[in-house]
Amino acid sequence: PTPLVTDNRIKEILDELKKSKADTIILLGDQPIKYFLSKFTNKYRKLSDFKEYGEPVQIKIEGKVYTIYPLAHPRQVSKLGKSNHKWFDLHQMWIKERLKG
C-alpha cells in the first residue's frame, strides 16, 4: 500500500482534525474519499457517489459529526493535463451558484 492508505496515516489525519477542532472537511477528488472517508462510511468511495457535486453531507467520524464538502481535484477543475470536462463543468456551476447568494 502507498503511504496514503496506512493505518498510521489515517490516525495522523484524525489527530490533526481533533487538534484543529474543525467541523468541516473539504475533500478534493477521488483519492481522499477512497483512502480516508471510505474508512468511515460504505456509502462514499469516490466523488461520483455523492448525490450532488459540492453539496455538504454530514458524516460521523470517530464519534464526531463533520460536514463534508466533496469537490473535484484542482487539476480537474483547471483542465490541467488529462482531465474530465464533466468535473470542470460541475465545478463551474457550483461556483456560480455560490456567487449568486
C-alpha positions in Angstrom: 0.0 0.0 0.0 1.0 3.6 -0.5 1.7 5.9 2.4 -1.7 7.4 1.9 -3.5 4.3 3.0 -1.7 3.2 6.1 -3.5 3.0 9.4 -0.8 5.2 10.8 -1.6 8.0 8.3 -5.3 7.7 9.0 -4.6 8.1 12.7 -2.4 11.2 12.0 -5.2 12.8 10.0 -7.7 12.1 12.8 -5.3 13.5 15.3 -4.9 16.7 13.2 -8.7 17.0 12.9 -9.1 16.7 16.7 -6.4 19.3 17.4 -7.8 21.7 14.9 -11.3 21.4 16.3 -12.6 21.6 12.7 -16.1 20.5 12.0 -15.8 20.9 8.2 -13.7 18.7 5.8 -13.2 19.6 2.1 -12.2 16.6 0.1 -10.6 17.3 -3.3 -11.1 14.4 -5.7 -11.4 10.7 -5.5 -8.3 9.8 -3.6 -9.2 11.4 -0.2 -12.6 9.9 -0.5 -11.2 6.4 -1.3 -8.3 6.5 1.1 -9.8 8.4 4.0 -13.6 8.9 4.0 -14.4 5.3 2.9 -12.8 4.1 6.1 -15.8 5.6 8.0 -18.7 5.0 5.6 -19.6 2.5 3.0 -21.8 5.0 1.1 -19.0 7.1 -0.4 -16.0 5.6 -2.2 -15.5 8.2 -5.0 -16.7 11.7 -5.9 -19.4 10.4 -8.2 -21.0 8.6 -5.3 -22.2 11.9 -3.9 -25.8 12.8 -4.9 -24.9 16.4 -5.8 -21.5 17.8 -6.6 -20.2 20.1 -3.8 -23.2 19.8 -1.6 -22.3 19.2 2.0 -23.1 15.9 3.7 -22.9 15.1 7.4 -20.7 12.1 8.3 -19.8 10.8 11.8 -16.1 10.1 12.2 -14.9 8.6 15.5 -17.9 10.0 17.4 -17.9 13.5 15.9 -20.2 14.7 13.0 -18.3 16.5 10.3 -19.7 18.5 7.3 -18.0 17.1 4.3 -17.7 19.0 1.0 -17.0 16.7 -2.0 -15.2 18.7 -4.7 -13.1 17.8 -7.7 -9.3 18.0 -7.5 -7.9 21.4 -8.6 -6.2 19.6 -11.6 -9.6 18.6 -12.9 -11.4 21.9 -12.4 -8.4 23.7 -14.0 -8.3 21.4 -17.1 -4.7 20.6 -16.4 -3.3 17.5 -18.1 -5.6 14.6 -18.6 -8.8 16.0 -17.1 -12.5 15.2 -17.3 -14.7 18.0 -18.6 -17.6 16.8 -16.5 -15.9 17.8 -13.3 -14.9 21.1 -14.7 -18.5 21.9 -15.8 -19.9 20.8 -12.4 -17.4 22.8 -10.5 -18.1 25.9 -12.6 -21.9 25.5 -12.0 -21.2 25.0 -8.3 -19.2 28.3 -8.1 -21.8 30.3 -10.0 -24.5 29.1 -7.5 -22.4 30.2 -4.6 -21.7 33.6 -6.1 -25.5 34.3 -6.5 -26.1 34.2 -2.8 
